Amino acid sequence: MRALLLAAHGSRREASNQEVRAFAVELAGRLKGSFDRVECAFLELASPAIDEAVERLYAEGVTEVLVYPYFLAAGRHVASDIPEIIGELERRLPSLEITLAPYLGADPELPDLVARGLRGE
Amino acid sequence: MRALLLAAHGSRREASNQEVRAFAVELAGRLKGSFDRVECAFLELASPAIDEAVERLYAEGVTEVLVYPYFLAAGRHVASDIPEIIGELERRLPSLEITLAPYLGADPELPDLVARGLRGE
């Protein structure tokens, strides 16, 4: 069983966290067939934490997790914090296959999307 | 003269800030004809600050600035901090027209882009 975990920053503003959860629901609809489960988790300030979410997915029978950093640039969260959490999870759950996807900001289509939005297309 | 200002969070990791600057350069190439200037600025931890960047653009003859929050969710930075900075700039520079664009995370095309990336398309 394969899961996608959207790993977001988390906010003190709960509406922002709800937005991320709604985004994960939108993605789930688009990724049927590719992932059995699509969920989100947060690095800070919101629940669930990334490690909690992965452990729960594992307990529910997930065998592969793709962690997708929902971040625009590779600051310390993307470059260090998320890889460290994954490394720790790999030690704790050796039979779970965890893969780290490139973060959103690395998507080569992003400049075109932003430019289209700004031109009002 | 019309400018786009990409307003990003800023990082302690300078490579992350450089990534945002490179993104602004990519956007500039795509938005010729829509904006005379495309620059980026940061809320925290990196230079220039948003107010510094707007004041410099104004000093250089820009009459309209569109501020685009390069953020994925409307946390406090998007909901409060950036609008407050813009409000203050409007008081200081009454002859400059400053408009706040919707933030990136509100772009309705974003879920499709992320889903395509995750399906490897």
gemmi code that builds the backbone of each chain (N, CA, C; Angstrom):
import gemmi

chains = {
    "A": [
        ("MET", (0.863, -1.195, 0.000), (0.000, 0.000, 0.000), (0.888, 1.230, 0.000)),
        ("ARG", (0.570, 2.174, -0.883), (1.459, 3.302, -1.143), (0.796, 4.613, -0.718)),
        ("ALA", (1.549, 5.448, -0.001), (0.999, 6.721, 0.473), (1.844, 7.890, 0.010)),
        ("LEU", (1.178, 9.006, -0.220), (1.850, 10.288, -0.435), (1.646, 11.111, 0.816)),
        ("LEU", (2.735, 11.678, 1.334), (2.616, 12.580, 2.480), (3.134, 13.960, 2.081)),
        ("LEU", (2.209, 14.901, 2.021), (2.551, 16.299, 1.755), (3.126, 16.860, 3.060)),
        ("ALA", (4.381, 17.277, 3.033), (5.024, 17.792, 4.253), (5.105, 19.306, 4.157)),
        ("ALA", (4.280, 19.989, 4.969), (4.196, 21.451, 4.893), (4.817, 22.078, 6.139)),
        ("HIS", (4.960, 23.393, 6.132), (5.614, 24.057, 7.256), (4.752, 24.057, 8.516)),
        ("GLY", (3.477, 24.439, 8.367), (2.617, 24.620, 9.533), (2.609, 26.068, 9.961)),
        ("SER", (1.467, 26.517, 10.494), (1.281, 27.922, 10.839), (0.576, 28.056, 12.175)),
        ("ARG", (0.795, 29.189, 12.843), (0.002, 29.511, 14.040), (-1.437, 29.851, 13.645)),
        ("ARG", (-1.634, 30.158, 12.364), (-2.965, 30.533, 11.885), (-3.651, 29.265, 11.375)),
        ("GLU", (-4.633, 28.789, 12.105), (-5.209, 27.487, 11.785), (-5.828, 27.451, 10.384)),
        ("ALA", (-6.328, 28.596, 9.905), (-6.894, 28.623, 8.544), (-5.841, 28.226, 7.513)),
        ("SER", (-4.595, 28.568, 7.782), (-3.512, 28.211, 6.863), (-3.287, 26.697, 6.851)),
        ("ASN", (-3.331, 26.077, 8.017), (-3.170, 24.619, 8.077), (-4.348, 23.921, 7.400)),
        ("GLN", (-5.531, 24.472, 7.561), (-6.710, 23.897, 6.911), (-6.587, 23.976, 5.392)),
        ("GLU", (-5.970, 25.039, 4.926), (-5.738, 25.196, 3.490), (-4.846, 24.064, 2.960)),
        ("VAL", (-3.819, 23.736, 3.737), (-2.920, 22.648, 3.338), (-3.672, 21.322, 3.344)),
        ("ARG", (-4.520, 21.130, 4.353), (-5.303, 19.880, 4.410), (-6.250, 19.794, 3.218)),
        ("ALA", (-6.851, 20.917, 2.853), (-7.761, 20.930, 1.693), (-6.979, 20.646, 0.407)),
        ("PHE", (-5.742, 21.157, 0.355), (-4.903, 20.904, -0.822), (-4.612, 19.401, -0.939)),
        ("ALA", (-4.340, 18.753, 0.185), (-4.078, 17.304, 0.161), (-5.311, 16.549, -0.335)),
        ("VAL", (-6.487, 17.014, 0.049), (-7.725, 16.367, -0.422), (-7.864, 16.545, -1.939)),
        ("GLU", (-7.550, 17.742, -2.432), (-7.615, 17.987, -3.887), (-6.634, 17.071, -4.624)),
        ("LEU", (-5.432, 16.958, -4.056), (-4.431, 16.089, -4.676), (-4.883, 14.634, -4.696)),
        ("ALA", (-5.486, 14.194, -3.594), (-5.930, 12.798, -3.503), (-6.857, 12.463, -4.662)),
        ("GLY", (-7.753, 13.396, -4.976), (-8.678, 13.170, -6.086), (-7.951, 13.023, -7.420)),
        ("ARG", (-6.849, 13.762, -7.572), (-6.092, 13.733, -8.833), (-5.119, 12.568, -8.904)),
        ("LEU", (-4.830, 11.928, -7.774), (-3.768, 10.912, -7.752), (-4.285, 9.507, -7.459)),
        ("LYS", (-5.607, 9.336, -7.612), (-6.151, 7.982, -7.479), (-5.441, 7.093, -8.506)),
        ("GLY", (-5.079, 5.921, -8.107), (-4.370, 5.053, -9.040), (-2.874, 5.120, -8.812)),
        ("SER", (-2.367, 6.285, -8.387), (-0.938, 6.399, -8.096), (-0.637, 6.165, -6.619)),
        ("PHE", (-1.580, 6.587, -5.756), (-1.374, 6.437, -4.305), (-2.666, 5.936, -3.669)),
        ("ASP", (-2.531, 5.020, -2.726), (-3.708, 4.524, -1.994), (-4.146, 5.517, -0.935)),
        ("ARG", (-3.191, 6.290, -0.412), (-3.496, 7.281, 0.616), (-2.748, 8.569, 0.298)),
        ("VAL", (-3.401, 9.695, 0.489), (-2.755, 11.005, 0.351), (-3.081, 11.793, 1.611)),
        ("GLU", (-2.036, 12.181, 2.348), (-2.276, 12.915, 3.590), (-1.278, 14.076, 3.685)),
        ("CYS", (-1.479, 14.906, 4.694), (-0.502, 15.961, 4.926), (-0.049, 15.940, 6.375)),
        ("ALA", (1.109, 16.533, 6.585), (1.662, 16.631, 7.933), (2.504, 17.896, 7.984)),
        ("PHE", (2.892, 18.286, 9.199), (3.520, 19.594, 9.383), (4.841, 19.488, 10.142)),
        ("LEU", (5.741, 20.382, 9.777), (7.050, 20.422, 10.429), (6.950, 21.100, 11.790)),
        ("GLU", (6.117, 22.108, 11.881), (6.012, 22.923, 13.102), (4.572, 23.407, 13.268)),
        ("LEU", (4.195, 23.688, 14.490), (3.030, 24.529, 14.817), (1.667, 23.918, 14.489)),
        ("ALA", (1.634, 22.724, 13.897), (0.344, 22.126, 13.545), (0.470, 20.610, 13.597)),
        ("SER", (-0.660, 19.950, 13.652), (-0.686, 18.485, 13.726), (-1.325, 17.898, 12.478)),
        ("PRO", (-0.935, 16.656, 12.122), (0.078, 15.839, 12.792), (1.494, 16.245, 12.387)),
        ("ALA", (2.464, 15.889, 13.224), (3.868, 16.028, 12.843), (4.182, 14.987, 11.759)),
        ("ILE", (5.252, 15.208, 11.021), (5.600, 14.306, 9.917), (5.852, 12.889, 10.438)),
        ("ASP", (6.616, 12.759, 11.526), (6.905, 11.405, 12.022), (5.647, 10.710, 12.542)),
        ("GLU", (4.774, 11.461, 13.210), (3.513, 10.874, 13.682), (2.679, 10.355, 12.510)),
        ("ALA", (2.601, 11.172, 11.452), (1.783, 10.783, 10.301), (2.342, 9.531, 9.635)),
        ("VAL", (3.669, 9.469, 9.489), (4.282, 8.297, 8.845), (4.072, 7.058, 9.715)),
        ("GLU", (4.236, 7.207, 11.023), (4.046, 6.039, 11.911), (2.608, 5.533, 11.866)),
        ("ARG", (1.669, 6.453, 11.767), (0.271, 6.029, 11.690), (-0.017, 5.318, 10.363)),
        ("LEU", (0.512, 5.873, 9.269), (0.318, 5.221, 7.970), (0.892, 3.802, 8.011)),
        ("TYR", (2.076, 3.678, 8.603), (2.728, 2.370, 8.711), (1.863, 1.403, 9.528)),
        ("ALA", (1.334, 1.910, 10.646), (0.488, 1.061, 11.508), (-0.779, 0.626, 10.770)),
        ("GLU", (-1.177, 1.426, 9.790), (-2.397, 1.107, 9.039), (-2.117, 0.269, 7.797)),
        ("GLY", (-0.877, -0.172, 7.640), (-0.578, -1.108, 6.558), (0.123, -0.529, 5.350)),
        ("VAL", (0.490, 0.750, 5.411), (1.223, 1.348, 4.290), (2.642, 0.778, 4.266)),
        ("THR", (3.109, 0.428, 3.074), (4.461, -0.157, 2.947), (5.449, 0.801, 2.275)),
        ("GLU", (4.911, 1.789, 1.547), (5.760, 2.781, 0.865), (5.186, 4.170, 1.102)),
        ("VAL", (6.053, 5.108, 1.469), (5.612, 6.498, 1.648), (6.503, 7.405, 0.807)),
        ("LEU", (5.875, 8.241, -0.010), (6.602, 9.286, -0.717), (6.344, 10.593, 0.037)),
        ("VAL", (7.404, 11.193, 0.541), (7.263, 12.452, 1.286), (7.551, 13.603, 0.317)),
        ("TYR", (6.573, 14.474, 0.154), (6.673, 15.589, -0.802), (6.771, 16.896, -0.029)),
        ("PRO", (7.924, 17.551, -0.018), (8.033, 18.819, 0.718), (7.267, 19.930, -0.003)),
        ("TYR", (6.223, 20.396, 0.655), (5.369, 21.443, 0.089), (5.974, 22.791, 0.494)),
        ("PHE", (7.102, 23.089, -0.148), (7.904, 24.284, 0.141), (8.369, 24.870, -1.185)),
        ("LEU", (8.618, 26.180, -1.188), (9.002, 26.858, -2.431), (10.500, 26.983, -2.630)),
        ("ALA", (11.277, 26.874, -1.569), (12.724, 26.985, -1.731), (13.392, 26.065, -0.720)),
        ("ALA", (14.618, 25.684, -1.040), (15.317, 24.731, -0.190), (16.057, 25.457, 0.928)),
        ("GLY", (15.269, 25.982, 1.861), (15.845, 26.517, 3.089), (16.188, 25.355, 4.011)),
        ("ARG", (16.462, 25.679, 5.276), (16.891, 24.622, 6.197), (15.840, 23.543, 6.402)),
        ("HIS", (14.566, 23.917, 6.309), (13.526, 22.901, 6.499), (13.628, 21.807, 5.437)),
        ("VAL", (13.827, 22.227, 4.187), (13.905, 21.256, 3.083), (15.273, 20.589, 3.048)),
        ("ALA", (16.318, 21.376, 3.268), (17.681, 20.855, 3.119), (18.105, 19.979, 4.292)),
        ("SER", (17.592, 20.269, 5.490), (18.075, 19.529, 6.671), (16.957, 18.881, 7.482)),
        ("ASP", (15.945, 19.672, 7.863), (14.977, 19.169, 8.846), (14.196, 17.954, 8.329)),
        ("ILE", (13.649, 18.066, 7.123), (12.839, 16.952, 6.609), (13.717, 15.722, 6.349)),
        ("PRO", (14.901, 15.866, 5.710), (15.765, 14.684, 5.557), (16.136, 14.034, 6.900)),
        ("GLU", (16.332, 14.851, 7.943), (16.668, 14.263, 9.260), (15.500, 13.468, 9.826)),
        ("ILE", (14.293, 14.002, 9.672), (13.104, 13.278, 10.158), (12.967, 11.952, 9.412)),
        ("ILE", (13.211, 11.989, 8.112), (13.101, 10.756, 7.318), (14.191, 9.755, 7.729)),
        ("GLY", (15.393, 10.245, 7.944), (16.478, 9.353, 8.379), (16.123, 8.653, 9.688)),
        ("GLU", (15.545, 9.413, 10.604), (15.162, 8.851, 11.898), (14.036, 7.810, 11.721)),
        ("LEU", (13.079, 8.115, 10.834), (11.980, 7.174, 10.576), (12.508, 5.889, 9.925)),
        ("GLU", (13.497, 6.029, 9.058), (14.078, 4.839, 8.415), (14.742, 3.933, 9.455)),
        ("ARG", (15.359, 4.550, 10.459), (15.966, 3.735, 11.530), (14.879, 3.054, 12.368)),
        ("ARG", (13.797, 3.792, 12.633), (12.757, 3.248, 13.497), (11.873, 2.226, 12.800)),
        ("LEU", (11.671, 2.418, 11.490), (10.739, 1.564, 10.731), (11.465, 0.972, 9.519)),
        ("PRO", (12.402, 0.049, 9.769), (13.258, -0.417, 8.663), (12.495, -1.135, 7.551)),
        ("SER", (11.301, -1.638, 7.832), (10.590, -2.352, 6.760), (9.704, -1.423, 5.927)),
        ("LEU", (9.640, -0.165, 6.306), (8.867, 0.818, 5.523), (9.791, 1.459, 4.492)),
        ("GLU", (9.323, 1.571, 3.266), (10.117, 2.247, 2.227), (9.716, 3.723, 2.186)),
        ("ILE", (10.635, 4.594, 2.564), (10.340, 6.034, 2.572), (11.203, 6.715, 1.513)),
        ("THR", (10.581, 7.488, 0.648), (11.307, 8.200, -0.401), (11.013, 9.686, -0.270)),
        ("LEU", (12.034, 10.489, -0.467), (11.872, 11.940, -0.407), (11.760, 12.471, -1.833)),
        ("ALA", (10.641, 13.088, -2.156), (10.427, 13.666, -3.493), (11.101, 15.036, -3.569)),
        ("PRO", (11.378, 15.547, -4.778), (11.827, 16.938, -4.877), (10.728, 17.863, -4.341)),
        ("TYR", (11.123, 18.962, -3.736), (10.159, 19.929, -3.188), (9.473, 20.690, -4.323)),
        ("LEU", (8.315, 21.260, -4.015), (7.527, 21.955, -5.036), (8.325, 23.025, -5.783)),
        ("GLY", (9.088, 23.842, -5.065), (9.824, 24.936, -5.713), (10.794, 24.473, -6.794)),
        ("ALA", (11.145, 23.196, -6.786), (12.063, 22.665, -7.798), (11.319, 22.245, -9.064)),
        ("ASP", (9.995, 22.345, -9.074), (9.229, 21.914, -10.244), (9.478, 22.879, -11.403)),
        ("PRO", (10.000, 22.377, -12.517), (10.340, 23.281, -13.617), (9.136, 23.966, -14.262)),
        ("GLU", (7.931, 23.508, -13.951), (6.732, 24.150, -14.514), (6.262, 25.349, -13.693)),
        ("LEU", (6.859, 25.545, -12.517), (6.347, 26.581, -11.614), (6.449, 28.004, -12.181)),
        ("PRO", (7.565, 28.374, -12.815), (7.609, 29.753, -13.346), (6.505, 30.021, -14.375)),
        ("ASP", (6.203, 29.042, -15.211), (5.126, 29.241, -16.194), (3.777, 29.423, -15.505)),
        ("LEU", (3.521, 28.620, -14.470), (2.250, 28.751, -13.751), (2.128, 30.141, -13.129)),
        ("VAL", (3.194, 30.595, -12.478), (3.148, 31.913, -11.830), (2.976, 33.007, -12.882)),
        ("ALA", (3.701, 32.903, -13.988), (3.596, 33.927, -15.035), (2.188, 33.958, -15.623)),
        ("ARG", (1.598, 32.780, -15.847), (0.215, 32.738, -16.367), (-0.728, 33.415, -15.394)),
        ("GLY", (-0.592, 33.109, -14.105), (-1.446, 33.719, -13.087), (-1.306, 35.235, -13.077)),
        ("LEU", (-0.081, 35.720, -13.208), (0.164, 37.164, -13.138), (-0.282, 37.896, -14.401)),
        ("ARG", (-0.319, 37.182, -15.519), (-0.857, 37.791, -16.740), (-2.374, 37.684, -16.772)),
        ("GLY", (-2.935, 37.013, -15.765), (-4.395, 36.866, -15.703), (-4.933, 35.861, -16.692)),
        ("GLU", (-4.105, 34.898, -17.095), (-4.568, 33.887, -18.057), (-5.234, 32.719, -17.338)),
    ],
    "B": [
        ("MET", (5.712, 53.526, -15.078), (6.570, 52.322, -15.078), (6.030, 51.344, -14.037)),
        ("ARG", (5.892, 50.096, -14.450), (5.190, 49.103, -13.643), (6.159, 48.005, -13.187)),
        ("ALA", (6.091, 47.657, -11.907), (6.989, 46.628, -11.372), (6.208, 45.508, -10.705)),
        ("LEU", (6.782, 44.313, -10.808), (6.297, 43.172, -10.026), (7.318, 42.918, -8.928)),
        ("LEU", (6.839, 42.787, -7.709), (7.732, 42.436, -6.608), (7.282, 41.104, -6.010)),
        ("LEU", (8.130, 40.102, -6.198), (7.898, 38.782, -5.603), (8.276, 38.897, -4.125)),
        ("ALA", (7.322, 38.705, -3.240), (7.602, 38.844, -1.798), (7.706, 37.449, -1.186)),
        ("ALA", (8.922, 37.055, -0.829), (9.169, 35.702, -0.319), (9.492, 35.747, 1.173)),
        ("HIS", (9.554, 34.583, 1.800), (9.792, 34.545, 3.243), (11.210, 34.950, 3.610)),
        ("GLY", (12.193, 34.356, 2.907), (13.586, 34.558, 3.296), (14.048, 33.434, 4.196)),
        ("SER", (15.340, 33.092, 4.088), (15.888, 31.941, 4.801), (17.256, 32.276, 5.369)),
        ("ARG", (17.630, 31.573, 6.438), (19.010, 31.671, 6.937), (19.971, 31.000, 5.952)),
        ("ARG", (19.426, 30.152, 5.082), (20.264, 29.426, 4.125), (20.330, 30.260, 2.845)),
        ("GLU", (21.462, 30.841, 2.570), (21.559, 31.801, 1.473), (21.220, 31.161, 0.120)),
        ("ALA", (21.502, 29.869, -0.031), (21.163, 29.192, -1.296), (19.666, 29.268, -1.564)),
        ("SER", (18.884, 29.260, -0.511), (17.427, 29.341, -0.663), (17.026, 30.733, -1.173)),
        ("ASN", (17.643, 31.764, -0.636), (17.348, 33.125, -1.106), (17.787, 33.300, -2.562)),
        ("GLN", (18.907, 32.704, -2.908), (19.384, 32.781, -4.293), (18.398, 32.108, -5.244)),
        ("GLU", (17.793, 31.041, -4.750), (16.798, 30.335, -5.549), (15.614, 31.261, -5.863)),
        ("VAL", (15.193, 32.021, -4.868), (14.085, 32.961, -5.066), (14.507, 34.048, -6.058)),
        ("ARG", (15.736, 34.529, -5.921), (16.211, 35.561, -6.864), (16.252, 35.003, -8.291)),
        ("ALA", (16.685, 33.756, -8.422), (16.732, 33.133, -9.755), (15.312, 32.957, -10.304)),
        ("PHE", (14.377, 32.656, -9.427), (12.987, 32.514, -9.847), (12.466, 33.853, -10.379)),
        ("ALA", (12.819, 34.944, -9.708), (12.390, 36.273, -10.176), (12.974, 36.565, -11.558)),
        ("VAL", (14.200, 36.134, -11.792), (14.815, 36.346, -13.113), (14.059, 35.534, -14.176)),
        ("GLU", (13.712, 34.299, -13.830), (12.937, 33.473, -14.779), (11.590, 34.128, -15.090)),
        ("LEU", (10.949, 34.646, -14.049), (9.655, 35.312, -14.244), (9.801, 36.544, -15.135)),
        ("ALA", (10.857, 37.308, -14.898), (11.062, 38.535, -15.677), (11.075, 38.217, -17.168)),
        ("GLY", (11.740, 37.130, -17.521), (11.794, 36.733, -18.930), (10.419, 36.412, -19.494)),
        ("ARG", (9.560, 35.847, -18.639), (8.212, 35.455, -19.089), (7.218, 36.607, -19.055)),
        ("LEU", (7.559, 37.700, -18.364), (6.575, 38.772, -18.152), (6.964, 40.076, -18.842)),
        ("LYS", (7.899, 39.977, -19.787), (8.217, 41.171, -20.582), (6.932, 41.645, -21.255)),
        ("GLY", (6.712, 42.927, -21.250), (5.475, 43.436, -21.840), (4.421, 43.672, -20.779)),
        ("SER", (4.437, 42.862, -19.695), (3.472, 43.085, -18.616), (4.068, 43.953, -17.505)),
        ("PHE", (5.386, 43.794, -17.280), (6.046, 44.552, -16.214), (7.381, 45.085, -16.733)),
        ("ASP", (7.700, 46.322, -16.367), (8.988, 46.894, -16.756), (10.113, 46.379, -15.869)),
        ("ARG", (9.751, 46.054, -14.617), (10.747, 45.545, -13.674), (10.152, 44.360, -12.929)),
        ("VAL", (10.953, 43.334, -12.712), (10.531, 42.198, -11.884), (11.647, 41.963, -10.873)),
        ("GLU", (11.310, 42.079, -9.591), (12.329, 41.894, -8.562), (11.764, 41.038, -7.435)),
        ("CYS", (12.632, 40.685, -6.511), (12.136, 39.968, -5.334), (12.621, 40.653, -4.072)),
        ("ALA", (11.915, 40.377, -2.990), (12.281, 40.927, -1.684), (11.821, 39.925, -0.632)),
        ("PHE", (12.283, 40.140, 0.595), (12.072, 39.133, 1.629), (11.451, 39.738, 2.891)),
        ("LEU", (10.642, 38.915, 3.533), (9.993, 39.333, 4.770), (10.967, 39.281, 5.943)),
        ("GLU", (11.822, 38.275, 5.933), (12.742, 38.051, 7.057), (14.051, 37.470, 6.541)),
        ("LEU", (15.102, 37.678, 7.289), (16.346, 36.898, 7.180), (17.150, 37.116, 5.903)),
        ("ALA", (16.666, 37.937, 4.974), (17.406, 38.142, 3.723), (17.116, 39.544, 3.201)),
        ("SER", (17.949, 40.005, 2.310), (17.810, 41.346, 1.731), (17.482, 41.258, 0.253)),
        ("PRO", (16.809, 42.288, -0.295), (16.275, 43.440, 0.421), (14.965, 43.108, 1.143)),
        ("ALA", (14.617, 43.919, 2.154), (13.298, 43.825, 2.771), (12.261, 44.361, 1.779)),
        ("ILE", (11.005, 44.006, 1.994), (9.955, 44.409, 1.049), (9.861, 45.936, 0.973)),
        ("ASP", (9.878, 46.610, 2.116), (9.739, 48.073, 2.066), (10.952, 48.739, 1.405)),
        ("GLU", (12.138, 48.204, 1.667), (13.341, 48.737, 1.007), (13.237, 48.598, -0.512)),
        ("ALA", (12.797, 47.427, -0.951), (12.720, 47.181, -2.392), (11.704, 48.116, -3.044)),
        ("VAL", (10.545, 48.294, -2.390), (9.516, 49.166, -2.973), (10.019, 50.610, -3.010)),
        ("GLU", (10.671, 51.046, -1.931), (11.178, 52.430, -1.911), (12.229, 52.662, -2.997)),
        ("ARG", (13.054, 51.655, -3.242), (14.068, 51.800, -4.292), (13.406, 51.859, -5.683)),
        ("LEU", (12.423, 50.973, -5.901), (11.720, 50.993, -7.191), (11.079, 52.367, -7.414)),
        ("TYR", (10.465, 52.897, -6.355), (9.814, 54.215, -6.444), (10.847, 55.302, -6.780)),
        ("ALA", (11.994, 55.242, -6.115), (13.055, 56.227, -6.360), (13.568, 56.137, -7.796)),
        ("GLU", (13.423, 54.950, -8.371), (13.922, 54.742, -9.734), (12.843, 55.021, -10.789)),
        ("GLY", (11.694, 55.529, -10.352), (10.696, 55.967, -11.330), (9.510, 55.041, -11.516)),
        ("VAL", (9.443, 53.976, -10.727), (8.296, 53.075, -10.835), (7.066, 53.779, -10.243)),
        ("THR", (5.934, 53.661, -10.941), (4.703, 54.321, -10.488), (3.652, 53.324, -9.980)),
        ("GLU", (3.796, 52.057, -10.385), (2.857, 51.006, -9.951), (3.653, 49.773, -9.538)),
        ("VAL", (3.328, 49.211, -8.399), (3.976, 47.970, -7.955), (2.904, 46.936, -7.639)),
        ("LEU", (3.046, 45.758, -8.233), (2.198, 44.629, -7.855), (3.032, 43.732, -6.944)),
        ("VAL", (2.577, 43.561, -5.715), (3.298, 42.711, -4.754), (2.670, 41.320, -4.784)),
        ("TYR", (3.486, 40.332, -5.109), (3.007, 38.947, -5.253), (3.578, 38.108, -4.111)),
        ("PRO", (2.745, 37.699, -3.152), (3.269, 36.885, -2.051), (3.623, 35.472, -2.546)),
        ("TYR", (4.912, 35.182, -2.504), (5.406, 33.881, -2.967), (5.361, 32.920, -1.773)),
        ("PHE", (4.130, 32.549, -1.425), (3.824, 31.720, -0.256), (2.762, 30.709, -0.660)),
        ("LEU", (2.746, 29.571, 0.023), (1.808, 28.507, -0.334), (0.507, 28.538, 0.454)),
        ("ALA", (0.501, 29.175, 1.598), (-0.728, 29.212, 2.387), (-0.797, 30.563, 3.093)),
        ("ALA", (-2.004, 30.949, 3.430), (-2.206, 32.259, 4.044), (-2.036, 32.165, 5.551)),
        ("GLY", (-0.793, 31.975, 5.960), (-0.449, 32.090, 7.372), (-0.345, 33.567, 7.729)),
        ("ARG", (0.209, 33.841, 8.903), (0.253, 35.226, 9.362), (1.057, 36.134, 8.432)),
        ("HIS", (2.081, 35.583, 7.782), (2.874, 36.420, 6.876), (2.013, 36.981, 5.750)),
        ("VAL", (1.185, 36.098, 5.173), (0.336, 36.523, 4.052), (-0.880, 37.307, 4.554)),
        ("ALA", (-1.472, 36.835, 5.648), (-2.725, 37.444, 6.126), (-2.499, 38.780, 6.820)),
        ("SER", (-1.355, 38.951, 7.481), (-1.141, 40.167, 8.275), (0.132, 40.923, 7.918)),
        ("ASP", (1.269, 40.229, 7.919), (2.553, 40.945, 7.821), (2.689, 41.710, 6.501)),
        ("ILE", (2.446, 41.037, 5.381), (2.620, 41.705, 4.085), (1.587, 42.830, 3.907)),
        ("PRO", (0.289, 42.602, 4.218), (-0.655, 43.728, 4.127), (-0.247, 44.916, 5.010)),
        ("GLU", (0.309, 44.652, 6.191), (0.739, 45.763, 7.063), (1.892, 46.547, 6.433)),
        ("ILE", (2.833, 45.831, 5.837), (3.964, 46.510, 5.179), (3.440, 47.374, 4.029)),
        ("ILE", (2.493, 46.835, 3.279), (1.934, 47.588, 2.147), (1.163, 48.816, 2.652)),
        ("GLY", (0.411, 48.635, 3.727), (-0.321, 49.770, 4.295), (0.620, 50.893, 4.702)),
        ("GLU", (1.717, 50.517, 5.319), (2.710, 51.499, 5.752), (3.344, 52.195, 4.534)),
        ("LEU", (3.638, 51.421, 3.486), (4.227, 52.006, 2.272), (3.247, 52.967, 1.598)),
        ("GLU", (1.961, 52.616, 1.628), (0.950, 53.506, 1.029), (0.909, 54.847, 1.760)),
        ("ARG", (1.100, 54.798, 3.091), (1.121, 56.052, 3.849), (2.375, 56.869, 3.511)),
        ("ARG", (3.502, 56.151, 3.369), (4.760, 56.860, 3.135), (4.907, 57.362, 1.706)),
        ("LEU", (4.329, 56.596, 0.748), (4.505, 56.917, -0.675), (3.131, 57.050, -1.331)),
        ("PRO", (2.403, 58.122, -1.006), (1.006, 58.202, -1.463), (0.857, 58.270, -2.986)),
        ("SER", (1.892, 58.662, -3.691), (1.730, 58.756, -5.146), (2.081, 57.452, -5.863)),
        ("LEU", (2.545, 56.467, -5.107), (2.835, 55.145, -5.698), (1.581, 54.283, -5.611)),
        ("GLU", (1.257, 53.609, -6.695), (0.112, 52.687, -6.665), (0.611, 51.284, -6.321)),
        ("ILE", (0.225, 50.787, -5.158), (0.674, 49.456, -4.733), (-0.533, 48.535, -4.677)),
        ("THR", (-0.421, 47.392, -5.330), (-1.519, 46.416, -5.332), (-0.986, 45.101, -4.786)),
        ("LEU", (-1.806, 44.436, -3.993), (-1.427, 43.128, -3.447), (-2.105, 42.045, -4.287)),
        ("ALA", (-1.305, 41.193, -4.914), (-1.841, 40.090, -5.720), (-2.219, 38.926, -4.807)),
        ("PRO", (-3.075, 38.017, -5.277), (-3.302, 36.791, -4.508), (-1.980, 36.018, -4.383)),
        ("TYR", (-1.778, 35.349, -3.278), (-0.547, 34.562, -3.068), (-0.557, 33.302, -3.940)),
        ("LEU", (0.633, 32.762, -4.166), (0.760, 31.601, -5.049), (-0.165, 30.447, -4.663)),
        ("GLY", (-0.251, 30.129, -3.360), (-1.048, 28.970, -2.934), (-2.514, 29.064, -3.311)),
        ("ALA", (-2.979, 30.281, -3.627), (-4.375, 30.464, -4.027), (-4.586, 30.212, -5.517)),
        ("ASP", (-3.507, 29.927, -6.257), (-3.654, 29.716, -7.704), (-4.398, 28.408, -7.955)),
        ("PRO", (-5.536, 28.462, -8.650), (-6.325, 27.243, -8.832), (-5.639, 26.183, -9.695)),
        ("GLU", (-4.561, 26.563, -10.381), (-3.843, 25.568, -11.200), (-2.812, 24.765, -10.409)),
        ("LEU", (-2.573, 25.173, -9.165), (-1.487, 24.546, -8.411), (-1.693, 23.044, -8.157)),
        ("PRO", (-2.908, 22.599, -7.785), (-3.062, 21.155, -7.554), (-2.744, 20.328, -8.804)),
        ("ASP", (-3.129, 20.816, -9.985), (-2.815, 20.068, -11.209), (-1.311, 19.999, -11.433)),
        ("LEU", (-0.616, 21.107, -11.205), (0.845, 21.104, -11.388), (1.496, 20.099, -10.446)),
        ("VAL", (1.088, 20.117, -9.184), (1.699, 19.197, -8.218), (1.382, 17.747, -8.589)),
        ("ALA", (0.139, 17.487, -8.986), (-0.253, 16.119, -9.345), (0.533, 15.631, -10.564)),
        ("ARG", (0.700, 16.529, -11.573), (1.485, 16.127, -12.750), (2.919, 15.782, -12.343)),
        ("GLY", (3.511, 16.639, -11.486), (4.884, 16.385, -11.037), (4.995, 15.038, -10.316)),
        ("LEU", (4.004, 14.731, -9.493), (4.062, 13.501, -8.698), (3.780, 12.251, -9.531)),
        ("ARG", (3.053, 12.440, -10.616), (2.846, 11.290, -11.523), (4.015, 11.158, -12.485)),
        ("GLY", (4.969, 12.083, -12.402), (6.150, 12.023, -13.276), (5.862, 12.450, -14.699)),
        ("GLU", (4.827, 13.297, -14.866), (4.484, 13.747, -16.229), (5.283, 14.986, -16.605)),
    ],
}
model = gemmi.Model(1)
for chain_id, residues in chains.items():
    chain = gemmi.Chain(chain_id)
    for i, (resn, *xyz) in enumerate(residues, 1):
        res = gemmi.Residue()
        res.name, res.seqid = resn, gemmi.SeqId(i, " ")
        for name, pos in zip(("N", "CA", "C"), xyz):
            atom = gemmi.Atom()
            atom.name, atom.element = name, gemmi.Element(name[0])
            atom.pos, atom.b_iso = gemmi.Position(*pos), 0.0
            res.add_atom(atom)
        chain.add_residue(res)
    model.add_chain(chain)
structure = gemmi.Structure()
structure.add_model(model)
structure.setup_entities()
